[in-house]
Amino acid sequence: MSSYRFLEDHFVGGVFYQAGSTASTADVPGGTLPTGWVPSANVDPLDTAAVNAFYNQGPAPLGLVRRQWQSNDVALPVTFWQQTAGSVPAKWTLSGLGASKPAIFE
């Protein structure tokens, strides 16, 4: 039961999701994403299950936050990976809904 907001256009299982749109996994009534879908770094997880899946995927820098085919702005994410400058090994933490999760060191 994971819900996400897309930060850039995505194709998942042959379905197009426009940046700024939201979708849930198929274990939620009306969900269109595959159950157990592994999120990319360019989604904003919207619930606990989505944050857990996003965290388990591991740190990745945020890519472009934009629509491919339209000029409308897409709001920046609440939850994303942040790298602490100057830390060796690299220290990554989540912002927003994932802020209580432990840091990951790479």
C-alpha positions, 0 to 999 in steps of 0.5 A: 500500500504505497503512494507516490507523487512523480517528480518527472515523467515515468513509464512503469509497466507500459503505463505513462505517469506524468510528472506531478501526478500521483499513483498507488500500488495495486494492493490499494483499491484503484492502484495502478503501480505493480505491487512491490514496485521499486521507486526511483529517486524521482518520486516523492513517497506519500505514506509510510509504506512508500517511505520504507520502500524509498529508504530500502532502495538506498541513497540516490541524488534527486534528478530533474523535477519537471514535466517532459511535455508541458511547461507547468511547474512540478512542486519540489519533493518533501522527502528526498535523499540529502548528502552531508557535505564533507563526510567520509564515508558519504553520509546520506539522510532522508528529509521530510517523512523519512527524517526519523530513519537512520543515516546511511553511510557509503 
